[in-house]
């Protein structure tokens, strides 16, 4: 049984709005992609998305508001592949 993230694979769009201004949020990619080459030297918070991804069959994405430029973490449930 395989699971994939619908946002990573282009099967779904991010359908959420900014809690501050109501503008539709933009998907900025996976949270773990922001760790960079020096991620082993970062805080433990950088690794929670990897643990969450494997434990809960999901993925965390960074969602940013194009109007007020606030960023949020958006959790996406994985879907089973046929």
N, C-alpha and C positions, 0 to 999 in steps of 0.2 A: 504494500500500500504506500503510495507516494502522495505527498501534500505539497502544494505550491501556494505562494502568495498571489492573490489576484491583482494587486497593484503592481508588483514587480513584473508580472507577466502580461500586463496590459489587458487583462480580462475585466477590470472594473476601474471606475474613476473614484477619486476621493470626493465624497459627498458630505462635506462638513463646512460649517461657517465659523468665522471668528467670533468668540464669545464677547469680545469688546465692541466691535463695530458691525458685525453681521455680514461682512464680505466673504465670499467663497474662498476657502483656503486652497493654496497650491501645493501639490505634492513635490517635495524637494529631494526625495529619495530615501533610502534606508538609513536609519539612525547609525547603524554600525559602519556605514561608509564614511562617516565623519570622524572616525577614530584616527585614521592616518597611519603612517609608517611607525610612529613612536607610541602606538597604543599600549604596548606592554608596560610603559612607564607612566601611564595615565591613572586616573582614579578608578575605583571599582565600579562607579556608576557607568563608565563607558562599556563595561562588559555585561551589564544586566540585559541588554537587548539580545545578545547572543544566547544567554541562558534562557531567557523567556522564549526565544524563537524555537528552541529545541524542546523545551519542557511543555509548552502550551500549544504547540503547532500553530504558530503565528509569526508575525513580523511587525516591527515597529518602524514607522516612517516619520520623517520630519515634515510637518505641514506649516507653511508660512503664509501670513496674511499679506497680500500685495499692497494693501492700503496703510495699515499701521505697522507693518514689518515685524510683528510678534511671531515667534515660532512656538509650535506645540508638538508634542509627541502623539501620534495617532496609531493606535494598535489595530492591526488587521488580522482577522482569523484566516488561517490557511484553509484551502479547499482541497478535497481529494481529487486526484486525477483519475480519469476513466481507465 
